[in-house]
Amino acid sequence: MPSSPSHPHQPAAGPWAAGSVVDAVVLGKAIGLGASFVIGGGLLVWLGGLLPEGAPYYVALGGAAALLAGVGAVWLHGRFLDKAASAPFARDGRLMANRVRSLLAAAFGVKIVVLVIGALGLRQSGVKFAELAAFCVTFAAASLVCQLATAFYLARAMNQRRSSAPPSSASSPNS
């Protein structure tokens, strides 16, 4: 006998259920766009000679850590596109808003955890303040650039899905 939720707005399975699939191509393109902006910006700064001596390695490390955190954040942001995971909340705006806030907070948490682990790891290995600052500033800048690029891409993908979806029977006139 299939299990049904005890509350009409409660999902039958958790948010990581095996049956909920998010479009990996869309998420891959989103993180690819973010990565291209981060890598391109990093190359421009490096080729422009704007990095102090000894900092390029830590700048690259900060950018790589930001991209790693960006992959986790984009996957969480991609949960917005998962219709199966959102369906139980679709009729209650408050629950849907709470779900979106939770996903955004979890994505931010992923970034904070990666930054803290990276900074503590570098500090434990005896890295000087200037190099640690280069890592942290680069992480913050790359993370922001990646977040903006992926957010715009995912928003565009969501709008394209909405505009290409067939109109529902509730919105069509019955005359």
KAZI-V855646 format. One record per pair of residues at least 24 apart in sequence whose ideal C-beta (glycine too) atoms are under 7 Angstrom apart, sorted by the first residue. I is the first residue (numbers start at 1). J is the second residue. Records with the same first field share a line. If there is no record, write none. Layout:
I = J + J
//
This chain:
5 = 88
9 = 88 + 89 + 92 + 95
10 = 88
11 = 88
15 = 79 + 85
19 = 84
20 = 82 + 84 + 85
22 = 78 + 79 + 81 + 82
23 = 81
26 = 81 + 157
27 = 74 + 75 + 78
29 = 153
30 = 74 + 150 + 153 + 154
31 = 70 + 71 + 74 + 150
33 = 149 + 150 + 153
34 = 70 + 146 + 149 + 150
35 = 67
37 = 145 + 146 + 149
38 = 63 + 66 + 67 + 142 + 145 + 146
41 = 145
54 = 131
55 = 131 + 134
58 = 131 + 134 + 135
59 = 134 + 138
61 = 135
62 = 134 + 135 + 136 + 138 + 139 + 142
63 = 138 + 142
65 = 114 + 118 + 139
66 = 139 + 142 + 143 + 146
67 = 142 + 146
68 = 114
69 = 110 + 111 + 114 + 143
70 = 143 + 146 + 150
72 = 110
73 = 107 + 110 + 111 + 147
74 = 150
76 = 103 + 106 + 107 + 110
77 = 103 + 107 + 150 + 154
78 = 154
79 = 103
80 = 158
81 = 158
111 = 143
115 = 139
//
